[in-house]
Amino acid sequence: MNDTRVIASCKKGASIAKFSISPPLNISTSKTYINIDQAASAPLVKQLFYLPFVKKVGLENSTLIVERFDILEWEEVIEEVAKQIEDYLNEGGVVLEEEKKITKTPITVYAESTPNPSAMKFVANKKITEQTISFENVDAANDAPLAKAIFNFPFVKEVFMDENYISISKNETVEWEEVVMEIREFIKSYLEEAKTILGDSYTKARGASSTTSNAALTDTENEIVKILEEYVKPAVASDGGNIIFDSYEDTEKSVKVVLQGACSGCPSSTFTLKNGIENILKEMLPGKVEKVEAVNG
């Protein structure tokens, strides 16, 4: 046990009592606390707030200044409070804990409209993911904390993530102008606090699939995938979406793709498929591709 002494003093009828501590507490702070929540990192002060008559506590290096509510007089309890403080310190009680500080990295997030009126693209000045991932509902986001948190907004229908942006599709219960700032600030704060974006399962899956991605495809299918990667994906990514090769049927010369993000359910997706993607594949693979269709659009 330490050899700390606490001497109490108070003017008659005053609401404030002074508790002098010897030797001093060896702290550099001087702070006043007005409730128990503010005293979360000051255990000594927190103990005092458990007393129902304590209204405010000032903590200094060698003094505690305690203000009471008018439910009793200091003369009734002052010596008991002094002994409680003295016993707490002599038993090695903590005066102040080191406050945990969240280090925030400056993040910029801006909202960008897409050709799909139901989808908005939120672009960050940092990498969000190494993968392209689509979450069609909250259940699909079990190991994706950021996506799961976004689904807490009741109007969110789908979440799509790419390298440095998130595309969010909403239902028809709200207009974007009503919620876009709220979503932007939420994503910005989440990234600044360096919270987990994707769980371990995504890291493991990416490592396992990277060596076998195109191993089972035919030569024509590999050519189609290459064209989609080089010529189509950058364009749809700029609109907040993604395209994935699904299958190729040699007899019909038909290519099936999966549309994700802002491209999924977009009113102009049919036009994009027929007048964009289909024409590119026809031109670059003459005689091999005649039509392109989306399996989910």
Number of C-alpha atoms within 10 A of each C-alpha: 8 11 11 17 18 22 16 18 16 14 11 11 10 13 16 19 20 19 23 19 21 15 13 13 16 10 12 8 9 11 9 16 18 14 15 19 11 12 19 14 17 19 16 20 26 19 14 20 21 10 11 10 18 18 19 19 24 16 21 19 16 15 19 23 17 22 19 19 14 12 9 12 15 23 15 9 11 18 16 12 17 21 15 15 23 21 18 16 21 14 12 10 13 13 17 16 11 7 9 7 6 9 9 12 11 12 15 16 21 16 17 15 16 19 16 20 15 22 30 23 27 22 23 20 12 14 12 18 17 13 12 16 18 21 21 15 15 18 11 13 20 14 16 20 15 20 25 20 15 20 20 10 13 11 17 20 19 23 27 23 25 21 16 15 23 27 28 25 24 20 13 11 9 13 13 16 8 8 12 17 12 12 16 18 14 15 22 19 17 16 23 16 14 12 11 13 16 18 14 11 10 16 13 10 10 13 10 11 10 9 9 9 9 13 8 9 13 11 10 14 19 15 15 20 18 13 17 20 15 10 13 18 16 15 14 19 20 13 21 29 29 26 22 16 18 15 16 20 12 12 8 11 14 16 23 17 19 17 25 28 32 30 27 22 18 21 14 12 20 16 12 15 18 14 11 14 19 19 17 18 23 16 13 13 15 10 10 20 24 16 17 21 19 18 12 11 15
